[in-house]
Amino acid sequence: MLSQISPKLPMRNKAVTKDFYLNRLGFNLFGSSDFDGYLMVQKDQIQIHFFEYKDLNPKENYGQVYIRTDEIDQLYQLALQRQLPIPDGGHLQRKPWGQIEFSLLDPDNNLLTFGQSL
């Protein structure tokens, strides 16, 4: 039986990615070891893993994660308060598929979409 998924996204600079997820999005480090070229973060019940890809061109990165939440309004307000990068068309919207969503871009142009069922 499947029970969890932990997406793996590319990062160019571990320190920059770590700072963004921990200090701007409120994630915590996962695990007790610091692996060279690899980062694991966790918030509530989700984990996101990152692998080092120094030659990544952010304009050509199509990494995406869809994160379900039951606190979409609070997360969106946090994103606005912290002036997190919201892409064009990424502001809070009701979608025809029964979700309310917004999106953020991390420092490597990975798209994080947060959604809550209506």
CORZI-V368549 format. One line per field, one symbol per residue. psi: psi as a letter, one per 20 degrees, with the letter a starting at -180 (. if undefined). A space follows every 50 residues. Layout:
psi->???
This chain:
psi->pqhrpnqpqqqhoggggggghghhikrqqpriqoppjqppqqpdjqqpqp qpnhjpohijpkpqppoqrjlggggghggghjlqoprpjjrpqpqijkqp qrqqprijjppoppqpq.
